[in-house]
């Protein structure tokens, strides 16, 4: 039992044998054509909002960061859209969440109840660019499924900078339309790698998240032939 690779929706970033795999989204393509049609759809969307945040406060947490983001968005209402997920409004994802992601250039992605959250992938499936505040939320979780250069598809703003007054809007407004287009294109290119196709059919030539995970595990097997990773 010393050398077992574990596929988890959230990994311990210091454990070699843990591999983070994407949270399932509501998009389960049945064919290559489904994937390409969706990519074209999100690529050509008219996005009228700079950034959006979908989430709820955690009143039990001292200095709740999500509450800070909600307040920030409400104060920047001409640039930020809010979906307040208090109660069950956002359970299992809703069309409202998808709609605001489709209309936004960026989406704020703080940690969830743990370091990761499903909303990361809901956001990127919609072609919106994620903004992270913890590196463990994605960069140290999904190396097999996301680009190796974080700045190519996302924005990182240290949470302590936000707490100390850094304007999220001010950071995001510094990106040119061409820079935003390039980041969005990178997100769209990677959509197949973090969605799960219909299990009874799969895709023809495109590799989905399941394929990427299995390929990665098989590669590990080859690397470990002849001995354990850890003794």
C-alpha positions in Angstrom: 0.0 0.0 0.0 3.0 2.3 -0.1 2.9 3.3 -3.7 -0.7 3.9 -4.7 -1.7 6.9 -6.8 -4.9 8.5 -5.6 -7.1 10.6 -7.9 -8.9 13.3 -5.7 -10.8 16.5 -6.4 -8.4 18.1 -4.0 -4.9 16.9 -3.3 -2.5 17.4 -0.6 0.1 19.4 -2.5 3.0 17.9 -0.6 1.9 14.3 -1.3 3.4 12.9 -4.5 0.7 10.1 -4.6 -2.2 12.5 -4.5 -3.3 13.8 -7.9 -5.9 16.5 -8.2 -8.6 15.9 -10.8 -11.2 18.5 -12.0 -14.6 18.9 -10.3 -17.3 17.7 -12.7 -19.2 20.5 -14.4 -22.6 20.4 -16.1 -21.0 20.1 -19.5 -20.6 16.4 -20.7 -19.9 16.5 -24.4 -21.0 13.5 -26.5 -18.7 14.1 -29.5 -15.8 16.1 -30.7 -18.3 18.4 -32.5 -20.0 19.2 -29.1 -16.7 20.4 -27.8 -15.8 22.5 -30.8 -19.3 24.0 -31.0 -19.1 25.0 -27.3 -15.6 26.4 -27.7 -16.8 28.6 -30.6 -19.8 29.7 -28.6 -17.9 30.9 -25.6 -15.2 32.4 -27.8 -17.7 34.7 -29.6 -19.7 35.7 -26.6 -20.3 39.4 -26.0 -19.0 40.0 -22.5 -20.3 43.2 -20.9 -18.9 42.8 -17.4 -15.3 43.1 -16.3 -15.5 40.5 -13.4 -18.0 38.5 -11.5 -18.2 36.6 -8.2 -20.6 33.8 -7.4 -20.4 32.7 -3.8 -21.7 33.1 -0.2 -20.3 34.4 3.0 -19.0 32.1 5.7 -20.1 33.9 8.8 -18.5 31.3 11.1 -15.1 32.3 9.7 -13.2 35.2 11.3 -12.4 37.9 8.7 -14.3 35.9 6.0 -12.5 36.6 2.7 -15.6 35.8 0.6 -17.5 38.4 2.5 -14.8 40.9 1.6 -15.1 40.0 -2.1 -18.9 40.4 -2.0 -18.5 43.8 -0.5 -15.8 44.7 -3.1 -18.1 43.7 -5.9 -21.1 45.5 -4.5 -19.0 48.6 -4.2 -17.9 48.2 -7.9 -21.3 47.4 -9.2 -20.7 49.0 -12.6 -17.8 46.6 -13.2 -18.7 43.5 -11.1 -21.7 41.2 -11.2 -22.6 39.3 -8.0 -24.5 36.0 -7.6 -25.0 35.7 -3.8 -25.2 32.0 -3.2 -26.6 32.2 0.3 -29.0 29.3 1.0 -29.5 26.9 -1.8 -29.6 29.4 -4.7 -26.4 28.0 -6.3 -26.7 24.3 -5.4 -25.4 22.0 -8.2 -24.8 25.0 -10.4 -27.6 27.1 -12.0 -28.2 28.8 -15.3 -27.8 32.1 -13.6 -24.2 31.3 -12.6 -23.4 30.1 -16.1 -25.0 33.3 -17.6 -22.9 35.7 -15.5 -19.7 33.7 -16.2 -20.5 33.9 -19.9 -21.0 37.7 -19.7 -17.8 38.3 -17.7 -14.1 38.6 -18.7 -12.9 37.5 -15.3 -14.3 35.5 -12.4 -13.1 35.7 -8.8 -12.1 32.3 -7.3 -11.3 32.4 -3.7 -10.9 29.1 -1.8 -14.1 27.3 -1.0 -14.8 25.3 2.2 -11.4 23.8 1.4 -8.7 25.2 -0.9 -10.5 24.3 -4.1 -14.1 24.8 -5.4 -16.2 23.6 -8.3 -16.8 27.1 -9.5 -13.2 27.2 -10.9 -14.2 24.9 -13.7 -17.7 26.3 -14.1 -16.0 29.6 -14.7 -13.5 28.3 -17.3 -16.0 26.2 -19.1 -17.8 29.5 -19.8 -14.6 31.0 -21.2 -14.1 33.4 -18.2 -10.6 34.0 -16.9 -10.2 32.9 -13.2 -8.7 35.2 -10.6 -7.1 33.3 -7.8 -6.1 34.4 -4.3 -4.5 31.2 -3.0 -1.9 29.3 -5.1 -3.3 26.0 -3.7 -6.7 26.7 -5.3 -5.5 25.6 -8.7 -1.8 26.0 -9.4 -0.7 23.2 -7.0 -3.7 21.1 -7.7 -4.4 20.4 -11.4 -1.0 20.3 -13.1 -2.1 17.6 -15.5 -5.2 19.5 -16.6 -4.3 23.2 -16.7 -1.5 25.1 -18.5 1.9 25.0 -16.9 2.3 28.8 -17.1 -0.4 30.2 -14.6 -0.2 33.7 -16.1 -1.2 32.4 -19.5 -4.7 31.6 -18.4 -5.3 33.3 -15.0 -4.6 36.2 -12.7 -3.2 35.9 -9.2 -3.8 38.5 -6.6 -2.5 37.7 -3.1 -5.4 37.8 -0.6 -3.4 39.8 1.9 -3.0 42.6 -0.7 -6.8 42.6 -1.2 -7.2 42.8 2.6 -4.8 45.7 2.7 -6.8 47.7 0.1 -5.6 46.6 -3.3 -8.4 47.2 -5.8 -9.3 44.1 -7.8 -10.9 46.3 -10.4 -7.7 48.3 -10.6 -5.6 45.2 -11.2 -8.0 43.8 -13.9 -8.4 47.0 -15.7 -4.7 47.1 -16.4 -5.0 44.2 -18.8 -5.4 45.2 -22.5 -8.1 43.7 -24.7 -5.5 41.7 -26.5 -4.0 40.3 -23.3 -7.6 39.3 -22.2 -8.2 37.7 -25.6 -5.0 35.6 -25.3 -5.8 34.4 -21.8 -9.4 33.5 -22.8 -8.1 31.6 -25.8 -5.8 29.6 -23.5 -8.7 28.8 -21.2 -10.9 27.7 -24.2 -8.1 25.6 -25.6 -7.9 23.6 -22.4 -11.7 23.1 -21.9 -11.5 19.5 -23.3 -8.9 18.6 -20.6 -11.1 19.4 -17.7 -14.6 18.2 -18.8 -15.9 14.7 -18.6 -17.5 13.2 -21.7 -20.6 11.1 -21.5 -19.4 7.9 -19.9 -21.1 5.4 -22.3 -19.7 7.1 -25.4 -16.6 9.2 -24.9 -15.1 11.4 -27.6 -13.6 10.4 -31.0 -10.1 12.1 -31.0 -10.3 14.7 -28.2 -8.9 13.7 -24.8 -11.2 14.6 -21.9 -10.3 14.8 -18.2 -10.8 11.0 -17.7 -8.3 10.3 -20.6 -5.8 12.8 -19.2 -6.0 11.2 -15.7 -5.5 7.7 -17.0 -2.7 8.7 -19.3 -1.0 10.4 -16.3 -1.4 7.3 -14.1 0.0 5.0 -16.8 3.0 7.4 -17.3 3.7 7.1 -13.6 3.6 3.4 -13.7 6.3 3.4 -16.4 8.4 5.9 -14.4 8.2 3.7 -11.3 9.0 0.4 -12.8 11.7 -1.3 -10.8 11.1 0.4 -7.5 9.0 2.5 -5.2 8.9 6.2 -5.4 9.3 6.3 -1.6 11.0 3.6 0.4 
